[in-house]
Amino acid sequence: MTEQLPIFDEELIRRYDRQGPRYTSYPTAVQFTETFGNAQYLEHARASHAVAEPVPLSLYFHIPFCATVCYYCGCNKIVTKNRAHTIAYLESLHREVEHQGQLFDRARPVAQLHWGGGTPTFLAEDQMQALMDHTRRHFSLLDHDAGEYSIEIDPRTVDPAKVTFLRRLGFNRLSLGVQDFEPAVQRAVNRLQSEEQTLAVMQAARDCRFTSISVDLIYGLPLQSVESFDRTLDKIVAANPDRISVFNYAHLPSMFKTQRQINEHELPAPQVKLNILRHAITKLIDAGYVYIGMDHFAKPDDELAIAQREGTLSRNFQGYATHGECDIVGLGVSSIGRIGNSYSQNERDLERYCQRVDDEGLAVFRGITLNADDQLRRRVINELICHFQLERDRFGVDFDRYFADEIEALSGMAADGLLEIDGRWLRVRPAGRLLIRNICMVFDRYLNEATEAGRRFSKVI
């Protein structure tokens, strides 16, 4: 593994800053089709056992409820203060857990579990306990900390006592949404969250021995400046989380209605946004964090950094991950799974999700079965986006012949200093690490189709 220290080349960033996928999957969700449904999903679930050694499982639960709306958010969510709205959803989710559990051998341990949202901590404690107990009845959850069991939390919805409850429930990792500590920025995006609330949650997590604490920040929000974001970074670095994500705010109000509440005139200018990013990268690296890739930083002894050094890091719909060998079972409205050489997504509309689970036990409404070319390109993209290099003779094909057009397209990037093709290796150079999505896009054979169809992606920077 080469040293992961990126170089911020502003001229190159400006030249290559275009829209493109984040490659949490390949093919991306744009290629999912509605010809893939419950029947196809069942075929792949059965086939996942027809191998010499079935892989462990990863369970992803989508909890879509939020008490308030954050204007920047593009997630599938239901904004309500009425907790009664969770009752019918959880009944359907329990039913789906039961049906999904019947598809997978209990000998397959759940190595990874993640509750995302929405705001999973919107649920009452008895609801959370019941969902975890029900999951344990139908899947083989681990009774120790060898698994990676994580939950996304909004610090405004928990106190130290609830953090302790989450630990007893079986979670050993927390992901906290912060975004920005500046009061003016918080008011502009309708997320009022005090520094004291956040730090109290982090301390409580340490006190009850959570093994990893992750914090999410966003740059490019209204009223942000280098100086204001630096104040947030100072507080986060002092709080010493294990992982920090610094996400680019993609303003797409035509796609996400809540973003229309944001005053576009208050968004930082492109140059300011670049300056914020450059400052954040420098500050976090100087503070001892390892640049994992794209938006992610981790301490050198964190599992993400270790997996990257050992060549086992992978990427999925939750971002960078350490359990790439797992089959992912998506549970809940809009959740995405990956079983064998397939991706599948549940119904995105809450009512349709509940109705289909109640009628059929499953609610898959679209997906894709990967062909041999898809699988090969997925491996190539995963190696590049996770490890910034690949050994070209390890893919079972004559790499340079199979990807002749792609190698030619990369020659311009090589001339610009983004990468080098040397002997058996294709290596991303420090100036190319912030533009890794651009390099991966060269190997995406569907990208032109998606662009022509009018699909909009976020900017790479």
Contacts in CASP RR format, 6 or more apart in sequence:
PFRMAT RR
TARGET T0000
AUTHOR 0000-0000-0000
METHOD contacts of the structure
MODEL  1
MTEQLPIFDEELIRRYDRQGPRYTSYPTAVQFTETFGNAQYLEHARASHA
VAEPVPLSLYFHIPFCATVCYYCGCNKIVTKNRAHTIAYLESLHREVEHQ
GQLFDRARPVAQLHWGGGTPTFLAEDQMQALMDHTRRHFSLLDHDAGEYS
IEIDPRTVDPAKVTFLRRLGFNRLSLGVQDFEPAVQRAVNRLQSEEQTLA
VMQAARDCRFTSISVDLIYGLPLQSVESFDRTLDKIVAANPDRISVFNYA
HLPSMFKTQRQINEHELPAPQVKLNILRHAITKLIDAGYVYIGMDHFAKP
DDELAIAQREGTLSRNFQGYATHGECDIVGLGVSSIGRIGNSYSQNERDL
ERYCQRVDDEGLAVFRGITLNADDQLRRRVINELICHFQLERDRFGVDFD
RYFADEIEALSGMAADGLLEIDGRWLRVRPAGRLLIRNICMVFDRYLNEA
TEAGRRFSKVI
1 308 0 8 1.000
1 309 0 8 1.000
1 310 0 8 1.000
1 311 0 8 1.000
1 387 0 8 1.000
1 389 0 8 1.000
2 388 0 8 1.000
2 389 0 8 1.000
2 427 0 8 1.000
4 290 0 8 1.000
4 291 0 8 1.000
4 292 0 8 1.000
4 293 0 8 1.000
4 308 0 8 1.000
4 388 0 8 1.000
4 433 0 8 1.000
5 285 0 8 1.000
5 291 0 8 1.000
5 430 0 8 1.000
6 281 0 8 1.000
6 291 0 8 1.000
6 293 0 8 1.000
6 430 0 8 1.000
6 431 0 8 1.000
6 432 0 8 1.000
6 433 0 8 1.000
6 434 0 8 1.000
7 429 0 8 1.000
7 430 0 8 1.000
7 431 0 8 1.000
7 432 0 8 1.000
7 433 0 8 1.000
8 277 0 8 1.000
8 278 0 8 1.000
8 281 0 8 1.000
8 282 0 8 1.000
8 434 0 8 1.000
9 431 0 8 1.000
9 432 0 8 1.000
10 274 0 8 1.000
10 278 0 8 1.000
12 416 0 8 1.000
12 417 0 8 1.000
12 418 0 8 1.000
12 431 0 8 1.000
12 432 0 8 1.000
12 435 0 8 1.000
13 274 0 8 1.000
13 434 0 8 1.000
13 435 0 8 1.000
13 461 0 8 1.000
15 416 0 8 1.000
16 418 0 8 1.000
16 435 0 8 1.000
16 438 0 8 1.000
16 460 0 8 1.000
17 459 0 8 1.000
17 460 0 8 1.000
17 461 0 8 1.000
18 438 0 8 1.000
18 459 0 8 1.000
18 460 0 8 1.000
19 456 0 8 1.000
19 457 0 8 1.000
19 458 0 8 1.000
19 459 0 8 1.000
19 460 0 8 1.000
20 437 0 8 1.000
20 441 0 8 1.000
20 447 0 8 1.000
20 457 0 8 1.000
20 458 0 8 1.000
20 459 0 8 1.000
20 460 0 8 1.000
21 28 0 8 1.000
21 30 0 8 1.000
21 437 0 8 1.000
21 440 0 8 1.000
21 441 0 8 1.000
21 444 0 8 1.000
21 447 0 8 1.000
21 450 0 8 1.000
21 457 0 8 1.000
22 294 0 8 1.000
22 437 0 8 1.000
22 457 0 8 1.000
22 458 0 8 1.000
23 315 0 8 1.000
23 381 0 8 1.000
23 385 0 8 1.000
23 437 0 8 1.000
23 440 0 8 1.000
24 315 0 8 1.000
24 316 0 8 1.000
24 317 0 8 1.000
24 318 0 8 1.000
24 319 0 8 1.000
25 316 0 8 1.000
25 317 0 8 1.000
25 336 0 8 1.000
25 338 0 8 1.000
25 343 0 8 1.000
25 378 0 8 1.000
26 374 0 8 1.000
26 377 0 8 1.000
26 378 0 8 1.000
26 381 0 8 1.000
26 382 0 8 1.000
26 444 0 8 1.000
27 343 0 8 1.000
27 368 0 8 1.000
27 370 0 8 1.000
27 374 0 8 1.000
27 378 0 8 1.000
27 446 0 8 1.000
28 444 0 8 1.000
28 446 0 8 1.000
28 450 0 8 1.000
29 336 0 8 1.000
29 343 0 8 1.000
29 345 0 8 1.000
30 446 0 8 1.000
30 450 0 8 1.000
30 453 0 8 1.000
30 455 0 8 1.000
31 368 0 8 1.000
31 446 0 8 1.000
31 450 0 8 1.000
32 343 0 8 1.000
32 344 0 8 1.000
32 345 0 8 1.000
32 366 0 8 1.000
32 367 0 8 1.000
32 368 0 8 1.000
33 366 0 8 1.000
33 367 0 8 1.000
33 368 0 8 1.000
34 365 0 8 1.000
34 366 0 8 1.000
34 367 0 8 1.000
36 342 0 8 1.000
36 344 0 8 1.000
36 364 0 8 1.000
36 366 0 8 1.000
36 367 0 8 1.000
36 368 0 8 1.000
36 369 0 8 1.000
37 344 0 8 1.000
37 364 0 8 1.000
37 365 0 8 1.000
37 366 0 8 1.000
37 367 0 8 1.000
38 360 0 8 1.000
38 362 0 8 1.000
38 363 0 8 1.000
38 364 0 8 1.000
40 342 0 8 1.000
40 344 0 8 1.000
40 364 0 8 1.000
40 367 0 8 1.000
40 369 0 8 1.000
41 339 0 8 1.000
41 342 0 8 1.000
41 344 0 8 1.000
41 362 0 8 1.000
41 364 0 8 1.000
42 103 0 8 1.000
42 362 0 8 1.000
44 339 0 8 1.000
44 340 0 8 1.000
44 341 0 8 1.000
44 342 0 8 1.000
44 344 0 8 1.000
44 369 0 8 1.000
45 103 0 8 1.000
45 104 0 8 1.000
45 339 0 8 1.000
46 103 0 8 1.000
47 340 0 8 1.000
48 54 0 8 1.000
48 55 0 8 1.000
48 104 0 8 1.000
48 327 0 8 1.000
48 339 0 8 1.000
48 340 0 8 1.000
49 104 0 8 1.000
49 105 0 8 1.000
54 105 0 8 1.000
54 107 0 8 1.000
54 108 0 8 1.000
54 327 0 8 1.000
55 108 0 8 1.000
55 325 0 8 1.000
55 326 0 8 1.000
55 327 0 8 1.000
56 108 0 8 1.000
56 109 0 8 1.000
56 110 0 8 1.000
56 111 0 8 1.000
56 112 0 8 1.000
56 323 0 8 1.000
56 325 0 8 1.000
56 326 0 8 1.000
56 327 0 8 1.000
57 104 0 8 1.000
57 108 0 8 1.000
57 109 0 8 1.000
57 110 0 8 1.000
57 111 0 8 1.000
57 112 0 8 1.000
57 139 0 8 1.000
57 326 0 8 1.000
57 327 0 8 1.000
57 328 0 8 1.000
57 329 0 8 1.000
58 110 0 8 1.000
58 111 0 8 1.000
58 112 0 8 1.000
58 113 0 8 1.000
58 114 0 8 1.000
58 316 0 8 1.000
58 323 0 8 1.000
58 326 0 8 1.000
58 327 0 8 1.000
58 328 0 8 1.000
58 329 0 8 1.000
59 110 0 8 1.000
59 112 0 8 1.000
59 113 0 8 1.000
59 114 0 8 1.000
59 135 0 8 1.000
59 139 0 8 1.000
59 328 0 8 1.000
59 329 0 8 1.000
59 330 0 8 1.000
59 331 0 8 1.000
60 113 0 8 1.000
60 114 0 8 1.000
60 116 0 8 1.000
60 317 0 8 1.000
60 318 0 8 1.000
60 328 0 8 1.000
60 329 0 8 1.000
60 330 0 8 1.000
60 331 0 8 1.000
60 335 0 8 1.000
60 336 0 8 1.000
60 337 0 8 1.000
61 93 0 8 1.000
61 113 0 8 1.000
61 114 0 8 1.000
61 115 0 8 1.000
61 116 0 8 1.000
61 120 0 8 1.000
61 131 0 8 1.000
61 330 0 8 1.000
61 331 0 8 1.000
61 332 0 8 1.000
61 335 0 8 1.000
62 76 0 8 1.000
62 116 0 8 1.000
62 117 0 8 1.000
62 118 0 8 1.000
62 330 0 8 1.000
62 331 0 8 1.000
62 332 0 8 1.000
62 333 0 8 1.000
62 334 0 8 1.000
62 335 0 8 1.000
62 346 0 8 1.000
63 115 0 8 1.000
63 116 0 8 1.000
63 117 0 8 1.000
63 118 0 8 1.000
63 119 0 8 1.000
63 120 0 8 1.000
63 122 0 8 1.000
63 123 0 8 1.000
64 75 0 8 1.000
64 76 0 8 1.000
64 77 0 8 1.000
64 78 0 8 1.000
64 89 0 8 1.000
64 117 0 8 1.000
64 118 0 8 1.000
64 333 0 8 1.000
64 334 0 8 1.000
64 350 0 8 1.000
65 77 0 8 1.000
65 78 0 8 1.000
65 79 0 8 1.000
65 80 0 8 1.000
65 85 0 8 1.000
65 86 0 8 1.000
65 89 0 8 1.000
65 118 0 8 1.000
65 119 0 8 1.000
65 122 0 8 1.000
65 123 0 8 1.000
66 77 0 8 1.000
66 78 0 8 1.000
66 79 0 8 1.000
66 80 0 8 1.000
66 117 0 8 1.000
66 118 0 8 1.000
66 119 0 8 1.000
66 122 0 8 1.000
66 154 0 8 1.000
67 79 0 8 1.000
67 80 0 8 1.000
67 81 0 8 1.000
67 119 0 8 1.000
67 122 0 8 1.000
67 157 0 8 1.000
68 79 0 8 1.000
68 190 0 8 1.000
68 191 0 8 1.000
69 77 0 8 1.000
69 79 0 8 1.000
69 190 0 8 1.000
69 258 0 8 1.000
69 261 0 8 1.000
70 179 0 8 1.000
70 189 0 8 1.000
70 190 0 8 1.000
70 191 0 8 1.000
70 258 0 8 1.000
71 188 0 8 1.000
71 189 0 8 1.000
71 190 0 8 1.000
71 191 0 8 1.000
71 258 0 8 1.000
71 259 0 8 1.000
71 261 0 8 1.000
71 262 0 8 1.000
72 179 0 8 1.000
72 189 0 8 1.000
72 218 0 8 1.000
72 221 0 8 1.000
72 249 0 8 1.000
72 258 0 8 1.000
72 259 0 8 1.000
72 262 0 8 1.000
73 256 0 8 1.000
73 258 0 8 1.000
74 255 0 8 1.000
74 256 0 8 1.000
74 258 0 8 1.000
74 259 0 8 1.000
75 117 0 8 1.000
75 118 0 8 1.000
76 117 0 8 1.000
76 118 0 8 1.000
76 333 0 8 1.000
76 334 0 8 1.000
76 348 0 8 1.000
77 117 0 8 1.000
77 118 0 8 1.000
78 85 0 8 1.000
78 118 0 8 1.000
78 350 0 8 1.000
83 122 0 8 1.000
83 124 0 8 1.000
86 122 0 8 1.000
86 123 0 8 1.000
86 124 0 8 1.000
86 127 0 8 1.000
88 354 0 8 1.000
89 333 0 8 1.000
89 350 0 8 1.000
89 354 0 8 1.000
90 123 0 8 1.000
90 127 0 8 1.000
90 130 0 8 1.000
90 131 0 8 1.000
92 332 0 8 1.000
92 353 0 8 1.000
92 354 0 8 1.000
92 357 0 8 1.000
92 358 0 8 1.000
93 131 0 8 1.000
93 331 0 8 1.000
93 332 0 8 1.000
93 357 0 8 1.000
94 130 0 8 1.000
94 131 0 8 1.000
94 134 0 8 1.000
95 357 0 8 1.000
95 358 0 8 1.000
95 361 0 8 1.000
96 331 0 8 1.000
96 332 0 8 1.000
96 357 0 8 1.000
96 361 0 8 1.000
96 362 0 8 1.000
96 363 0 8 1.000
97 131 0 8 1.000
97 134 0 8 1.000
97 135 0 8 1.000
97 138 0 8 1.000
97 139 0 8 1.000
97 331 0 8 1.000
98 134 0 8 1.000
98 138 0 8 1.000
99 357 0 8 1.000
99 361 0 8 1.000
99 362 0 8 1.000
100 138 0 8 1.000
100 329 0 8 1.000
100 330 0 8 1.000
100 331 0 8 1.000
100 362 0 8 1.000
101 138 0 8 1.000
101 139 0 8 1.000
102 138 0 8 1.000
104 139 0 8 1.000
104 327 0 8 1.000
104 329 0 8 1.000
106 139 0 8 1.000
106 140 0 8 1.000
107 140 0 8 1.000
108 140 0 8 1.000
108 327 0 8 1.000
109 140 0 8 1.000
109 142 0 8 1.000
110 139 0 8 1.000
110 140 0 8 1.000
110 141 0 8 1.000
110 142 0 8 1.000
110 147 0 8 1.000
111 142 0 8 1.000
111 146 0 8 1.000
111 147 0 8 1.000
111 148 0 8 1.000
111 323 0 8 1.000
111 326 0 8 1.000
112 147 0 8 1.000
112 148 0 8 1.000
112 149 0 8 1.000
112 321 0 8 1.000
112 323 0 8 1.000
112 326 0 8 1.000
113 135 0 8 1.000
113 141 0 8 1.000
113 147 0 8 1.000
113 148 0 8 1.000
113 149 0 8 1.000
113 150 0 8 1.000
114 149 0 8 1.000
114 150 0 8 1.000
114 151 0 8 1.000
114 152 0 8 1.000
114 318 0 8 1.000
115 150 0 8 1.000
115 151 0 8 1.000
115 152 0 8 1.000
115 171 0 8 1.000
116 151 0 8 1.000
116 152 0 8 1.000
117 152 0 8 1.000
118 152 0 8 1.000
119 152 0 8 1.000
119 153 0 8 1.000
119 154 0 8 1.000
119 157 0 8 1.000
120 128 0 8 1.000
120 151 0 8 1.000
120 152 0 8 1.000
120 153 0 8 1.000
121 151 0 8 1.000
121 153 0 8 1.000
121 154 0 8 1.000
121 157 0 8 1.000
121 158 0 8 1.000
121 162 0 8 1.000
121 166 0 8 1.000
122 154 0 8 1.000
122 157 0 8 1.000
123 131 0 8 1.000
125 162 0 8 1.000
125 165 0 8 1.000
128 165 0 8 1.000
128 166 0 8 1.000
128 169 0 8 1.000
129 169 0 8 1.000
132 141 0 8 1.000
132 169 0 8 1.000
132 170 0 8 1.000
135 141 0 8 1.000
141 149 0 8 1.000
142 149 0 8 1.000
145 172 0 8 1.000
145 211 0 8 1.000
147 172 0 8 1.000
148 172 0 8 1.000
148 173 0 8 1.000
148 303 0 8 1.000
148 322 0 8 1.000
148 323 0 8 1.000
149 170 0 8 1.000
149 171 0 8 1.000
149 172 0 8 1.000
149 173 0 8 1.000
150 171 0 8 1.000
150 172 0 8 1.000
150 173 0 8 1.000
150 174 0 8 1.000
150 175 0 8 1.000
150 212 0 8 1.000
150 214 0 8 1.000
151 166 0 8 1.000
151 171 0 8 1.000
151 173 0 8 1.000
151 174 0 8 1.000
151 175 0 8 1.000
152 175 0 8 1.000
152 177 0 8 1.000
153 166 0 8 1.000
153 174 0 8 1.000
153 175 0 8 1.000
153 176 0 8 1.000
153 177 0 8 1.000
153 201 0 8 1.000
154 176 0 8 1.000
154 177 0 8 1.000
154 193 0 8 1.000
155 176 0 8 1.000
155 177 0 8 1.000
155 178 0 8 1.000
155 193 0 8 1.000
155 197 0 8 1.000
155 198 0 8 1.000
155 200 0 8 1.000
155 201 0 8 1.000
156 192 0 8 1.000
156 193 0 8 1.000
156 197 0 8 1.000
158 166 0 8 1.000
158 201 0 8 1.000
159 200 0 8 1.000
159 201 0 8 1.000
159 204 0 8 1.000
160 200 0 8 1.000
160 201 0 8 1.000
160 203 0 8 1.000
160 204 0 8 1.000
160 207 0 8 1.000
163 174 0 8 1.000
163 201 0 8 1.000
163 204 0 8 1.000
163 205 0 8 1.000
163 208 0 8 1.000
163 210 0 8 1.000
164 204 0 8 1.000
164 207 0 8 1.000
164 208 0 8 1.000
166 174 0 8 1.000
167 205 0 8 1.000
167 208 0 8 1.000
167 209 0 8 1.000
167 210 0 8 1.000
171 210 0 8 1.000
172 210 0 8 1.000
172 211 0 8 1.000
172 212 0 8 1.000
173 210 0 8 1.000
173 211 0 8 1.000
173 212 0 8 1.000
173 213 0 8 1.000
173 214 0 8 1.000
174 201 0 8 1.000
174 205 0 8 1.000
174 210 0 8 1.000
174 212 0 8 1.000
174 213 0 8 1.000
174 214 0 8 1.000
175 214 0 8 1.000
175 215 0 8 1.000
175 216 0 8 1.000
176 198 0 8 1.000
176 201 0 8 1.000
176 202 0 8 1.000
176 213 0 8 1.000
176 214 0 8 1.000
176 215 0 8 1.000
176 216 0 8 1.000
176 241 0 8 1.000
177 215 0 8 1.000
177 216 0 8 1.000
178 193 0 8 1.000
178 198 0 8 1.000
178 215 0 8 1.000
178 216 0 8 1.000
178 217 0 8 1.000
178 232 0 8 1.000
178 236 0 8 1.000
179 185 0 8 1.000
179 186 0 8 1.000
179 189 0 8 1.000
179 191 0 8 1.000
179 193 0 8 1.000
179 216 0 8 1.000
179 217 0 8 1.000
179 218 0 8 1.000
179 221 0 8 1.000
180 186 0 8 1.000
180 189 0 8 1.000
180 217 0 8 1.000
180 218 0 8 1.000
180 221 0 8 1.000
180 224 0 8 1.000
180 228 0 8 1.000
180 229 0 8 1.000
180 232 0 8 1.000
181 193 0 8 1.000
181 195 0 8 1.000
181 198 0 8 1.000
181 231 0 8 1.000
181 232 0 8 1.000
181 235 0 8 1.000
182 223 0 8 1.000
182 224 0 8 1.000
182 228 0 8 1.000
182 229 0 8 1.000
182 231 0 8 1.000
182 232 0 8 1.000
183 192 0 8 1.000
184 223 0 8 1.000
184 228 0 8 1.000
185 221 0 8 1.000
185 222 0 8 1.000
185 223 0 8 1.000
185 224 0 8 1.000
185 228 0 8 1.000
186 192 0 8 1.000
186 193 0 8 1.000
188 221 0 8 1.000
188 222 0 8 1.000
188 223 0 8 1.000
188 262 0 8 1.000
188 263 0 8 1.000
188 266 0 8 1.000
189 221 0 8 1.000
189 222 0 8 1.000
189 262 0 8 1.000
190 261 0 8 1.000
195 235 0 8 1.000
198 239 0 8 1.000
199 235 0 8 1.000
199 239 0 8 1.000
202 213 0 8 1.000
202 215 0 8 1.000
202 239 0 8 1.000
202 241 0 8 1.000
205 213 0 8 1.000
206 213 0 8 1.000
212 242 0 8 1.000
212 243 0 8 1.000
212 302 0 8 1.000
212 303 0 8 1.000
213 241 0 8 1.000
213 242 0 8 1.000
213 243 0 8 1.000
214 241 0 8 1.000
214 242 0 8 1.000
214 243 0 8 1.000
214 244 0 8 1.000
214 245 0 8 1.000
215 236 0 8 1.000
215 239 0 8 1.000
215 241 0 8 1.000
215 243 0 8 1.000
215 244 0 8 1.000
215 245 0 8 1.000
216 245 0 8 1.000
216 247 0 8 1.000
217 232 0 8 1.000
217 233 0 8 1.000
217 236 0 8 1.000
217 244 0 8 1.000
217 245 0 8 1.000
217 246 0 8 1.000
217 247 0 8 1.000
217 280 0 8 1.000
218 246 0 8 1.000
218 247 0 8 1.000
218 248 0 8 1.000
218 249 0 8 1.000
219 229 0 8 1.000
219 246 0 8 1.000
219 247 0 8 1.000
219 248 0 8 1.000
219 249 0 8 1.000
219 273 0 8 1.000
219 276 0 8 1.000
219 277 0 8 1.000
219 280 0 8 1.000
220 248 0 8 1.000
220 249 0 8 1.000
220 267 0 8 1.000
220 268 0 8 1.000
220 273 0 8 1.000
220 276 0 8 1.000
221 249 0 8 1.000
221 267 0 8 1.000
221 268 0 8 1.000
222 262 0 8 1.000
222 263 0 8 1.000
222 266 0 8 1.000
222 267 0 8 1.000
222 268 0 8 1.000
223 266 0 8 1.000
223 268 0 8 1.000
224 268 0 8 1.000
224 272 0 8 1.000
224 276 0 8 1.000
225 268 0 8 1.000
225 272 0 8 1.000
225 276 0 8 1.000
226 272 0 8 1.000
226 275 0 8 1.000
226 276 0 8 1.000
226 279 0 8 1.000
229 276 0 8 1.000
229 279 0 8 1.000
229 280 0 8 1.000
230 279 0 8 1.000
230 283 0 8 1.000
233 279 0 8 1.000
233 280 0 8 1.000
233 283 0 8 1.000
233 284 0 8 1.000
236 244 0 8 1.000
237 283 0 8 1.000
237 284 0 8 1.000
237 287 0 8 1.000
242 298 0 8 1.000
242 299 0 8 1.000
242 302 0 8 1.000
243 296 0 8 1.000
243 297 0 8 1.000
243 298 0 8 1.000
243 299 0 8 1.000
243 302 0 8 1.000
243 304 0 8 1.000
244 284 0 8 1.000
244 289 0 8 1.000
244 296 0 8 1.000
244 297 0 8 1.000
244 298 0 8 1.000
245 295 0 8 1.000
245 296 0 8 1.000
245 297 0 8 1.000
246 277 0 8 1.000
246 280 0 8 1.000
246 281 0 8 1.000
246 284 0 8 1.000
246 295 0 8 1.000
246 297 0 8 1.000
247 295 0 8 1.000
248 277 0 8 1.000
248 295 0 8 1.000
248 458 0 8 1.000
248 459 0 8 1.000
248 461 0 8 1.000
250 458 0 8 1.000
250 459 0 8 1.000
251 259 0 8 1.000
251 262 0 8 1.000
251 264 0 8 1.000
251 267 0 8 1.000
252 259 0 8 1.000
252 456 0 8 1.000
252 458 0 8 1.000
253 259 0 8 1.000
253 260 0 8 1.000
253 262 0 8 1.000
254 456 0 8 1.000
255 456 0 8 1.000
268 276 0 8 1.000
274 461 0 8 1.000
277 461 0 8 1.000
281 291 0 8 1.000
281 434 0 8 1.000
284 291 0 8 1.000
284 297 0 8 1.000
285 291 0 8 1.000
285 297 0 8 1.000
288 299 0 8 1.000
288 300 0 8 1.000
289 297 0 8 1.000
289 298 0 8 1.000
289 299 0 8 1.000
290 297 0 8 1.000
290 298 0 8 1.000
290 299 0 8 1.000
290 300 0 8 1.000
290 302 0 8 1.000
290 305 0 8 1.000
290 308 0 8 1.000
291 297 0 8 1.000
291 433 0 8 1.000
292 298 0 8 1.000
292 304 0 8 1.000
292 305 0 8 1.000
292 308 0 8 1.000
292 313 0 8 1.000
292 320 0 8 1.000
293 320 0 8 1.000
293 385 0 8 1.000
293 433 0 8 1.000
293 436 0 8 1.000
294 385 0 8 1.000
294 436 0 8 1.000
294 437 0 8 1.000
296 304 0 8 1.000
296 319 0 8 1.000
296 320 0 8 1.000
298 304 0 8 1.000
298 305 0 8 1.000
299 305 0 8 1.000
303 322 0 8 1.000
304 313 0 8 1.000
304 320 0 8 1.000
304 322 0 8 1.000
306 322 0 8 1.000
307 313 0 8 1.000
307 314 0 8 1.000
307 322 0 8 1.000
308 386 0 8 1.000
308 387 0 8 1.000
311 386 0 8 1.000
311 387 0 8 1.000
312 322 0 8 1.000
312 324 0 8 1.000
313 320 0 8 1.000
313 321 0 8 1.000
313 322 0 8 1.000
313 386 0 8 1.000
313 387 0 8 1.000
314 320 0 8 1.000
314 321 0 8 1.000
314 322 0 8 1.000
314 323 0 8 1.000
314 324 0 8 1.000
314 382 0 8 1.000
314 386 0 8 1.000
315 321 0 8 1.000
315 382 0 8 1.000
315 385 0 8 1.000
315 386 0 8 1.000
316 324 0 8 1.000
316 328 0 8 1.000
316 338 0 8 1.000
317 328 0 8 1.000
317 336 0 8 1.000
317 337 0 8 1.000
320 386 0 8 1.000
327 338 0 8 1.000
327 339 0 8 1.000
327 340 0 8 1.000
328 336 0 8 1.000
328 337 0 8 1.000
328 338 0 8 1.000
328 339 0 8 1.000
329 337 0 8 1.000
329 339 0 8 1.000
330 336 0 8 1.000
330 337 0 8 1.000
330 344 0 8 1.000
330 346 0 8 1.000
331 346 0 8 1.000
332 346 0 8 1.000
332 353 0 8 1.000
332 363 0 8 1.000
333 346 0 8 1.000
333 347 0 8 1.000
333 348 0 8 1.000
333 349 0 8 1.000
333 350 0 8 1.000
333 353 0 8 1.000
333 363 0 8 1.000
334 345 0 8 1.000
334 346 0 8 1.000
334 347 0 8 1.000
334 348 0 8 1.000
334 353 0 8 1.000
335 345 0 8 1.000
335 346 0 8 1.000
336 343 0 8 1.000
336 344 0 8 1.000
336 345 0 8 1.000
336 346 0 8 1.000
337 343 0 8 1.000
337 344 0 8 1.000
337 345 0 8 1.000
338 344 0 8 1.000
341 369 0 8 1.000
341 370 0 8 1.000
341 374 0 8 1.000
341 375 0 8 1.000
342 367 0 8 1.000
342 368 0 8 1.000
342 369 0 8 1.000
342 370 0 8 1.000
343 367 0 8 1.000
343 368 0 8 1.000
343 370 0 8 1.000
344 364 0 8 1.000
344 366 0 8 1.000
344 367 0 8 1.000
345 364 0 8 1.000
345 365 0 8 1.000
345 366 0 8 1.000
345 367 0 8 1.000
346 353 0 8 1.000
346 363 0 8 1.000
346 364 0 8 1.000
346 365 0 8 1.000
347 353 0 8 1.000
347 356 0 8 1.000
347 363 0 8 1.000
347 365 0 8 1.000
348 365 0 8 1.000
352 363 0 8 1.000
352 365 0 8 1.000
353 363 0 8 1.000
356 362 0 8 1.000
356 363 0 8 1.000
356 365 0 8 1.000
357 363 0 8 1.000
368 374 0 8 1.000
370 378 0 8 1.000
373 445 0 8 1.000
376 395 0 8 1.000
376 397 0 8 1.000
376 402 0 8 1.000
377 443 0 8 1.000
377 444 0 8 1.000
377 445 0 8 1.000
379 395 0 8 1.000
380 390 0 8 1.000
380 395 0 8 1.000
380 403 0 8 1.000
380 443 0 8 1.000
381 440 0 8 1.000
381 443 0 8 1.000
381 444 0 8 1.000
383 389 0 8 1.000
383 390 0 8 1.000
384 390 0 8 1.000
384 426 0 8 1.000
384 428 0 8 1.000
384 436 0 8 1.000
384 439 0 8 1.000
384 440 0 8 1.000
384 443 0 8 1.000
385 436 0 8 1.000
385 437 0 8 1.000
385 440 0 8 1.000
388 427 0 8 1.000
388 428 0 8 1.000
388 433 0 8 1.000
388 436 0 8 1.000
389 425 0 8 1.000
389 426 0 8 1.000
389 427 0 8 1.000
389 428 0 8 1.000
390 425 0 8 1.000
390 426 0 8 1.000
391 424 0 8 1.000
391 425 0 8 1.000
392 399 0 8 1.000
392 400 0 8 1.000
392 423 0 8 1.000
392 424 0 8 1.000
392 425 0 8 1.000
392 426 0 8 1.000
393 399 0 8 1.000
393 424 0 8 1.000
400 407 0 8 1.000
403 443 0 8 1.000
406 442 0 8 1.000
406 443 0 8 1.000
407 421 0 8 1.000
409 442 0 8 1.000
410 419 0 8 1.000
410 421 0 8 1.000
410 426 0 8 1.000
410 439 0 8 1.000
410 442 0 8 1.000
413 419 0 8 1.000
413 432 0 8 1.000
413 438 0 8 1.000
413 439 0 8 1.000
413 442 0 8 1.000
414 420 0 8 1.000
414 421 0 8 1.000
416 431 0 8 1.000
417 429 0 8 1.000
417 431 0 8 1.000
417 432 0 8 1.000
418 428 0 8 1.000
418 429 0 8 1.000
418 431 0 8 1.000
418 432 0 8 1.000
418 435 0 8 1.000
418 438 0 8 1.000
418 439 0 8 1.000
419 426 0 8 1.000
419 427 0 8 1.000
419 428 0 8 1.000
419 429 0 8 1.000
419 432 0 8 1.000
419 439 0 8 1.000
420 426 0 8 1.000
420 427 0 8 1.000
420 429 0 8 1.000
428 436 0 8 1.000
428 439 0 8 1.000
432 439 0 8 1.000
434 461 0 8 1.000
435 460 0 8 1.000
435 461 0 8 1.000
437 460 0 8 1.000
438 460 0 8 1.000
441 447 0 8 1.000
450 457 0 8 1.000
END
